[in-house]
Amino acid sequence: MFLILWEFEVKPGYEERFEKVYGPGGDGAKLFRTDSKYRETRLVRDSFRAAIYLTVDFWDSRQEYEEFLRKRRAEYAAIEAIGEELKRKERRMGCFEMVED
């Protein structure tokens, strides 16, 4: 399992819209769901700093995620453009592989 972790600082007043775009039922996750190697998206908000959110996108593998981005780059960029008006900052915190026992 491969996952991508992003941190966002959302502009005041845009929290609800951000959650709709970036949450599990949002535009990004809907696009991801068109690929059978995508598993899920989770959205969490910081308990102490209400403007800070994290998304975690789960994929079968890094290769599958990268292949999806190559195939669907224009559609992904269009969703990101919508999100730009909602955010102050965005930072990819990392890409991780699950450790299996």
Secondary structure, DSSP 4 states (H G I P E B T S, - for coil): -EEEEEEEEEPTT-HHHHHHHHSTTSHHHHHHTTSTTEEEEEEEE-SS-TTEEEEEEEES-HHHHHHHHHHHHHHHHHHHHHHHTTEEEEEEEEEEEPPP-
